[in-house]
Amino acid sequence: MFTLKDLKPNDWCVQADGDVMRTVRLNGLLVLVGKGQYCDLNGFHDDLTYQDIPRLSIDRVYRPRAFHQLLRTDYKDGELMFERKDS
């Protein structure tokens, strides 16, 4: 089972509301960064659900395997690491 601890820098996370965020390591902390927004991982449970706000839960995680997959337009070309089955 893929958990919060399995996230790595540059993973693309698709939230339940459709927002796409990338994981970035900053000052030793892994955070999610999107278009004009960011979110630390403190509010997430180990199963990638977000406390009390279901739309922020992570439903899919893609891991880039090539440089072009670091671009928001090509993230789906990366390896699908996690997909929530109950969403």
Secondary structure, DSSP 8 states (H G I E B T S, - for coil): ---GGG--TT-EEEETTS-EEEEEEETTEEEEEETTEEEEGGGB-TTS-BTT-GGGSEEEEEE-SSGGGGSGGGGGGSEEEEE-S--
